[in-house]
Amino acid sequence: MRPVLVLVDRTAADGAVCRSAGALLTLARRLGPPAAVLCGPPDATAVALLGRYGAATVTATDRPELDEYPASARVELLSHLVRRTGPVAVLVASHRLGQEVAARLTARLGSGLVSDVVDLRRDADGPVAVQSALLGAYRVESRVTGGVPVFTVRTDAVEAAAAPVQPAVRRADLAFPPGVRAVRRIARRPAGAELRPGLATAAVVVAGGRGLGSQRSFGLVGELARALHGTAGGSHTATELGWCPRCDQIDQVGTIVHPRLYLALGISGSVRHRAAMQHAETIVAVDRNPAAPIFELADLGVVGDVHRVVPELLAEISRRKATR
């Protein structure tokens, strides 16, 4: 059978296989035998984890280009493997780098791309991608009609299921052409003074919006995130106002989050924002407007001024830490 290529990345902090790999491999098994493409050396821990979720093969490369030129090198690697293996499809996690890689790969292959997939199935005509639309009110099914389909997957919406196998390990031997080196990564730094969890994978996310009133007041978001050992983010409006870095924007075109706890401070809750955080286990919202749409999703809603509520919450957190 033709394989299904699955791009597997490692975390920047410790080089471990990203937790999205299990979800990607689970969906890949519905289309054919998964072939994991591992960015980095095929160490025993990584191979065992990928085998646990059904990777029939693990093709690895630890070339420095993958770190120095992350998008272009991955596109080159995947297009090389597509030509060699003729896969059923290519699966990539739906984050910033993944979206860029998928779009450039699709252009390179002259095929089609379906983004933010939440499910996959296969029928007589090939892979069918399922997307969630309008806050889950509709499920849209799409098919790529030409070339090798490329799918970016919302891994937060997929429950990883184990299917242990012993993968065959291979190494990708290719020379990257000069064009790969057009844009080079020269540094990677955490946004704050200490390394924080990535926004897409953080267990606790604190987000702020227009209701905070100013960039100075937006500092409350970071304070609360640090107190809860979480990660700070912002709405589209907060980003446009310059209060929040673009990389921390939470909405359909920014980052989609699925934390255990999500705190929304001064966010009214547009459709695009709610679509990006609705899968949080517990949602707490603070806003002056009792009719704010965010309260429709909130497990706990506080109608009040964030400038009074958040300092009181910070004080209570400090008191409880002091009594431990």
C-alpha positions in Angstrom: 0.0 0.0 0.0 1.0 3.6 -0.6 2.2 5.3 2.6 0.9 8.4 4.3 3.7 10.9 5.1 3.5 12.5 8.6 5.8 15.4 9.4 7.1 15.0 13.0 8.8 17.8 14.8 10.7 18.0 18.1 10.2 20.6 20.9 12.7 23.4 21.0 13.2 23.1 24.8 14.4 19.4 25.1 14.3 17.9 21.6 11.5 15.5 22.5 8.9 14.4 19.9 6.1 16.9 19.9 2.9 15.6 21.4 1.0 16.3 18.2 2.7 13.3 16.6 0.3 10.8 18.2 -2.8 12.6 16.8 -1.2 12.9 13.3 -0.3 9.2 13.2 -3.8 8.2 14.5 -5.4 10.0 11.6 -2.8 8.8 9.1 -3.7 5.2 9.9 -7.2 5.8 8.5 -5.7 6.5 5.0 -2.8 3.9 4.9 0.4 2.9 6.6 1.9 5.9 8.3 5.4 6.9 7.4 6.8 9.3 10.0 9.3 11.9 8.8 11.4 12.8 11.8 13.2 16.1 11.9 16.3 15.0 14.0 18.2 11.9 14.8 16.3 8.6 15.1 17.0 8.0 18.8 15.4 5.0 20.5 13.0 7.1 22.6 11.6 8.9 19.5 11.3 5.7 17.4 9.5 3.9 20.2 7.0 6.7 20.7 6.3 6.9 16.9 6.0 3.1 16.8 3.5 3.2 19.7 1.1 5.2 17.5 1.5 3.0 14.4 4.4 4.5 12.4 5.3 1.7 9.9 8.5 3.5 9.0 10.5 6.3 10.5 12.6 8.3 8.0 14.9 10.6 9.9 17.4 13.3 9.0 19.5 15.4 11.4 20.8 17.9 8.9 21.5 21.3 10.4 19.4 23.0 7.6 16.2 21.8 9.3 17.0 24.1 12.3 18.6 27.0 10.4 16.1 27.1 7.5 13.1 25.5 9.1 10.4 26.1 6.5 12.3 25.8 3.2 14.3 22.7 4.4 11.1 20.9 5.5 9.5 21.6 2.1 12.5 20.3 0.3 12.6 17.1 2.5 8.9 16.4 2.1 8.9 17.0 -1.7 11.9 14.7 -2.0 10.0 11.9 -0.1 6.8 12.5 -2.1 8.7 11.9 -5.3 10.3 8.8 -3.9 7.3 7.2 -2.2 4.2 8.4 -4.0 2.1 8.8 -0.8 -1.6 8.8 -0.4 -1.3 12.2 1.4 0.9 14.4 3.6 -0.1 15.3 7.1 1.3 18.3 9.0 0.3 19.8 12.4 -1.7 23.0 12.1 0.6 25.6 13.7 2.4 28.5 12.3 5.4 26.6 10.9 3.2 23.7 9.8 0.8 26.0 7.9 3.7 27.6 6.0 5.3 24.3 5.2 2.0 22.9 4.0 1.2 25.9 1.8 4.7 25.9 0.2 4.7 22.2 -0.3 1.3 22.3 -2.0 2.6 25.0 -4.4 5.7 22.9 -5.1 3.7 19.8 -5.8 0.9 21.6 -7.8 -1.7 19.8 -5.7 -4.3 20.9 -3.1 -4.4 21.8 0.6 -7.1 21.5 3.2 -6.3 23.3 6.4 -7.4 22.8 10.1 -8.6 19.3 9.5 -10.3 17.6 12.5 -10.9 14.2 11.0 -9.9 12.1 8.0 -11.5 9.1 6.2 -10.9 7.2 3.0 -13.5 6.1 0.4 -13.2 4.7 -3.1 -12.1 8.1 -4.5 -9.4 8.7 -1.9 -9.0 10.8 1.3 -11.8 12.9 2.6 -11.0 15.7 5.0 -13.4 17.0 7.7 -13.3 20.5 9.0 -15.3 22.1 11.9 -17.0 25.3 10.9 -19.0 28.1 12.8 -18.0 26.9 16.3 -18.7 23.3 15.5 -22.2 23.9 14.2 -21.3 22.4 10.9 -18.8 19.7 9.7 -17.5 20.4 6.2 -16.1 17.5 4.1 -13.6 18.3 1.3 -11.5 16.3 -1.2 -8.4 17.3 -3.1 -9.0 16.5 -6.7 -5.5 16.7 -8.2 -2.1 15.6 -7.1 -1.0 14.5 -3.6 -3.3 16.0 -1.0 -1.7 18.0 1.8 -3.6 18.3 5.1 -2.8 20.5 8.2 -4.4 18.9 11.2 -5.8 20.5 14.4 -4.3 17.9 16.6 -6.2 19.3 19.7 -9.4 17.9 18.1 -8.0 14.4 17.6 -7.7 11.8 20.4 -4.5 9.9 19.9 -5.0 6.1 19.9 -2.1 3.7 20.3 -1.6 0.9 17.7 1.9 -0.4 18.5 4.2 -1.6 15.8 8.0 -2.0 15.3 9.0 0.7 12.8 11.5 0.3 10.1 14.1 3.1 10.5 15.6 4.8 7.5 17.7 7.9 6.9 17.0 10.5 4.3 20.0 11.2 2.3 19.6 14.4 0.3 21.5 17.5 -0.6 19.6 20.7 0.0 19.9 23.1 -2.9 21.1 26.8 -2.5 17.5 28.1 -2.6 16.8 26.5 0.7 19.2 29.0 2.3 17.3 32.1 1.2 15.9 32.8 4.7 18.0 31.7 7.7 17.0 31.5 11.4 19.6 33.4 13.3 18.3 33.2 16.9 15.5 31.7 19.0 14.6 33.5 22.3 11.8 33.0 24.8 9.4 36.0 24.9 9.9 36.6 28.6 12.7 36.4 31.1 12.2 32.6 31.5 11.2 29.8 29.2 7.4 29.5 29.1 5.1 26.8 27.7 4.3 27.2 24.0 0.9 28.9 23.5 -0.5 26.0 21.4 0.4 23.4 24.0 0.1 25.3 27.3 -2.0 23.8 30.1 -3.0 27.3 31.3 -3.6 30.2 29.0 -4.4 33.8 30.1 -5.6 36.1 27.3 -6.4 39.8 27.2 -8.5 41.9 25.0 -9.7 45.5 24.3 -11.4 45.7 27.7 -8.0 46.1 29.4 -7.9 49.6 28.0 -4.2 50.1 27.4 -0.9 48.4 26.9 0.1 49.2 30.5 -3.0 47.4 31.8 -2.3 44.5 29.5 0.6 43.7 31.8 -2.0 42.2 34.1 -2.3 39.3 31.6 1.4 38.4 31.9 1.3 38.8 35.7 -1.6 36.4 36.0 0.0 33.9 33.6 3.2 33.9 35.5 1.4 33.4 38.8 -0.4 30.4 37.4 2.7 29.0 35.5 0.9 29.5 32.3 1.3 31.4 29.0 -0.1 34.8 28.0 -1.9 35.6 24.7 -4.3 38.2 23.3 -7.2 38.7 21.1 -7.0 40.0 17.5 -7.9 43.5 18.7 -5.2 43.5 21.4 -2.7 42.4 18.7 -3.8 45.1 16.3 -3.5 47.8 19.0 0.1 46.7 19.6 -0.4 45.4 23.1 0.3 41.8 22.3 2.9 40.2 19.9 1.4 38.8 16.7 2.8 35.4 17.5 0.6 35.3 20.7 -2.7 36.2 18.9 -5.4 33.7 19.7 -7.9 33.2 16.9 -8.5 31.3 13.7 -5.7 32.9 11.8 -3.4 33.0 14.8 -2.9 30.2 17.4 -5.6 27.7 18.3 -5.3 26.7 21.9 -6.8 23.8 24.0 -5.6 24.3 27.6 -6.9 22.8 30.8 -7.7 26.3 32.0 -8.4 29.4 29.9 -8.8 32.9 31.4 -10.3 35.6 29.2 -9.7 39.1 30.5 -11.6 42.0 28.9 -12.4 39.9 25.8 -15.9 40.2 24.4 -15.6 37.0 22.4 -15.8 37.4 18.6 -16.6 34.3 16.5 -13.0 34.1 15.3 -11.7 34.2 18.9 -14.2 31.7 20.3 -13.4 29.3 17.5 -9.7 29.2 18.6 -10.3 28.6 22.4 -13.6 26.8 22.6 -12.0 23.4 23.3 -10.5 24.5 26.6 -11.5 22.2 29.5 -12.4 25.1 31.8 -13.1 28.7 30.7 -13.1 31.7 33.1 -14.1 35.0 31.6 -14.0 38.5 33.2 -15.7 41.4 31.4 -17.8 44.5 32.2 -20.5 43.6 29.7 -22.9 40.9 31.0 -24.1 40.3 27.4 -20.5 39.6 26.1 -20.6 36.5 23.8 -17.6 35.0 25.7 -20.0 34.3 28.6 -21.9 31.8 26.4 -18.8 29.5 26.6 -17.6 30.3 30.1 -17.8 27.8 32.9 -17.3 30.7 35.3 -18.2 34.3 34.3 -17.3 37.4 36.3 -19.1 40.6 35.4 -16.8 43.3 36.6 -13.8 45.5 36.0 -10.6 43.5 35.2 -8.6 46.2 36.9 -10.2 45.3 40.2 -10.8 41.6 39.7 -7.3 40.6 38.5 -5.3 42.3 41.3 -7.6 40.6 43.9 -7.1 37.3 42.2 -3.3 37.8 42.2 -3.4 38.6 45.9 -5.4 35.5 46.6 -3.0 33.3 44.6 -0.1 34.8 46.6 -1.8 34.2 49.9 -2.5 30.5 49.0 1.1 30.0 47.9 2.4 31.5 51.2 0.3 29.0 53.3 1.5 25.9 51.5 
